Each structure stands twice: as C-alpha cells, then as structure tokens.
Amino acid sequence: MPGPGKEGNLLSVFLDQDNPEAFDRPSLHTTVVTRLSPASIGYGITPTMAHAAPRKARVYVLTVSDTRTPDDDESGRTLRTMAEGAGHEVVGYGVLPDEPDQVRARCRALCESAGVDAILTSGGTGIAGRDTTYEAIAGLLEKTLPGFGELFRFLSYQEIGSKALASRAVAGTRGEVLIFAMPGSTKAVRLAMEKLIAPELGHLVGELKKK
C-alpha cells in the first residue's frame, strides 16, 4: 500500500476535491490513508479464509458515522487490517457522516476511479432515522449479491439471536467494483470479513473482471 504522499493520497485528493474545506481542517470528511499490521490488533486469518483467492483486490474502506473519527474508528481499523491480512491492498480509507448523498457520491466516484476493486463500508445499515447507508448504496448497485445479506443475517442470528433481523447489510456490484455495506460494530465487520468477504473477495473480483 502506498504511504502518505504517494498514490494513496492522490486518490484521497481526487475524492475530496469537491470539498475544499476538507483541506483546511480535520473533520469527519477528511480522508485518511493508513497501513496497519494484522498482528497489531491481535487477530489474523482463520482457516476458513485459507482457500486460494485468484486475484489481489484493491480495497477502499469507508466508515459511515456521525460520531466516529479516524482516531477512534475501530471498525474501520478492523476492516483495513483484515483486508491486508487476507492479501489485499488497502488503497484508501475515509469517514463520512450519515448523509446518503455524500456516501453515494463517494462510492460513485470510487467506482469511476479505475483504482478500486472493492468498497467495504461499515455503519448506517440499521433502521434508526439516521441509518441511510442502505438507501445510499442500494440505488448504486447494478447487480446485487443477495446471498451476502442473507448469510450475514444467518451468521449474526447465531451470535445475537433475533436482533439480527434489524440488519440491512447489502452487497452488489457497480461496473467492475464490488460494494459491501456492513453494520458499524466491530464484531459485525469482523464476522462479515472472516466468514464471507475475505474467503471470496479475490474470486469475486476475478469473476467480475471476466469479459
């Protein structure tokens, strides 16, 4: 993954060029690019992730939250660490508020950038008034992956019971980019990555690139 000042920041600048204020002050709109070691959080890739992935994916991680910042975003940190631990490249990371227009615009720009294979979002998939990530993402998808939401809720049910029915986790594709929208809790993103996304991401990217 490129360090600050290299390709990663070029992507960040491209995404934030329509918001000049983002360059003048740190805020929830500021895009940050970091690199973390899987060992730094104390978990790695489990045997369920071990089957061969035919392609290395370029991943962008997006946290959707009115309250989190890059300093305290544990779910975003978990996604980045697990994506890298599975052999993929994290090309960027950002935090946006629960504003569907901003989330939709960021994801659309990423899909058109030619530098991203997959977008992993966390947060905003519940049913509270400010939970609008589903609406932002679902309208962008050209093909849906219903199995992701179905399997995620099934796995969540095994851990949290009937509360799982409130999750609106969703996934699909736009152009040649995969988009996965997950709940905001660290447990939820770890579950989705370990059991569903990490084992299949390379394969799905390879399938999506087929002509």
N, C-alpha and C positions, 0 to 999 in steps of 0.2 A: 504494500500500500504506500502511495506517495506521502511524504511528510509535508508539514505546513510549508507553503510557499511553492509547492510543486503542483502536479496535476490535480490533486485533491482540492486545493484551494481555488484553482481555475474553475472547477465545477461549481464550487460554492459561490464564487463571484457571479458566474453566469446566472445562477438561480436567484440571487438576491439583487440583481441589477435594477429590478423594477421597484426596489425599496431602498432608496439612498440612505435613509436614516439608519439602516442596519449597519452601515459602515461607521457611524458616528457614536454609537452607544451599544453596550452589551445588553441584550434583551432576549426574550423568548424567540425572537425572529432570527437571531444570529445563527448561522450555520457553522458548525464546528467539525473538524476532521481530526480523529484521534486514532491511535493504534494501541491495542491492549494485548497483553499475553493471556491466553486461556488460564495459565497457572495463577495469574494474579487474582482471580476470583475463586479459584479452588475447585473448579469442575472442568471436565473435558468432554471428549466424545465417548459415548457409551457404545457397547457392542451393536445396538440397534442402528447405529449410524455407519457401520463398517462396510456395507456393501459398496461396490465400485460406483463412483459418480463419474460419468464420462466427460464432464466439462466443468471447468472452473468458472464460477459466476462472479460478475462484478455487482456488488450489493450496495444499495443505499439504505440507510436506516433512518426512519422518521418517527419521532415521538410526537404525539398529538396530546397536548395537555395545557390547561390554563395555569397550572401551578408549578410544573417542573421546569428546571433549568438544566443545562448540561452538567452542572456540578453535582446535582442530586438525582439525576435520571438513571436509576439502577436498571430499569427495564431496557433502556436504550443501550446501556453498557453491556448487559447480558446478551442482547441480540448481536452486537458487534463482536463480542468475544466468541460466541458460539459459531457465528458465521466464519470467522477466521480459523477457529479450531477445526471446522469441517473442510478447510482447504480453499475457501473462497476469499475474494478480495473485497474489503470494505472500502469503497471509493468515496464515501461521504456520509455525513450524519447531520441531522438538523432537528430542531424543536420548533413546533408551531402551536399556536393556541387552538382551541376547539372552534375554529371558524372554517366551515366547509368550503367556502370559496378559496381560501388560502391553501387548504390541503389539496383541493382539486387542482389548483394552478401549479402547485409544486410538483405533484405527481405527473401532470400532463407535460410539464417542462422536462422532467426526468425521462419520460417515455420518448420524448423527441430529441434527446441529447445525444443519442448513439453511444453513450459511455456507461450505460447501466443495463444489466440483465434482469435484476430483480429489485423490487422495493419492498422492504419489510417495515410495516407501520405498527405501532402499539398505542393503544388508548382510543377512547371515544366510540367503542363498539357496544356499549350498553344501551339502556333505554331512558336514561336521565335526559333532561331538557337540553343539556349542552353536549350530549353524546351524538355527534353527527358524522363521525368518520364513515360509517356505512353509507350514508347518503352521498358523501363526497366521492367515495371510491366506486360504489356500485354503478354510478352513472358513467364512469370512465371505461368500464370493462367491456371488451368486445366479445370475449369468451369467458364464461365462468367455470370455476372448478368447484362444483357443489360439494364434492367429497371432502374438501378441506374443512368447511364449516361443520358438516355432518360428523366427521371423525373427531374434530376438535371438541365438539359438544359431548360426544360419546365418552371421550377420554376424560373430559372435565367432570362429567357426571360421576365417573368412578372415584374422583377425588373430592368433589364438593357437593355431590348429590343434585337435587332438583334445581339448585341455584344456576346450574349450567344452562337452563333454558333461556336465561336473560341475555346470553352472549350472542352477538350478531357478527361473529368472526366471518370473514368472507375472503375469497381469493379468486383470481382470474388473470386474464392477460389483456394488454393493450399493445397493439403492434407486436413487437418481439420482446416485450418486457412483462415479467411476472409481477403481480402485486398481491401481497398477503397482508390483510388487516387483522390484527390480534388485539385482545384486551390489554389494558395497561399494566396489570400486575406482573411482577417479576416471575411469580410461579406460573402464570399463564403463558408468558412468552417462552419460558424455559420448556414447558410442556410441548408447546407447538413446535419449537425448534427441534427438540430431542426426538420426538415421536413422528413428526410429519415432514417438516420443511428440510432439515439437514439431510435426512436419508434420501430425499428425492430431488433436491434443488438442481444438482448437476444434470440429472437425467431429464428433468422438465425443460431446462434451458436448451439442452441438446435437441429435444423434440421440437421446441418452438423455433429453432433455427433451421430446421429441415425445410427444403424447398420442394 
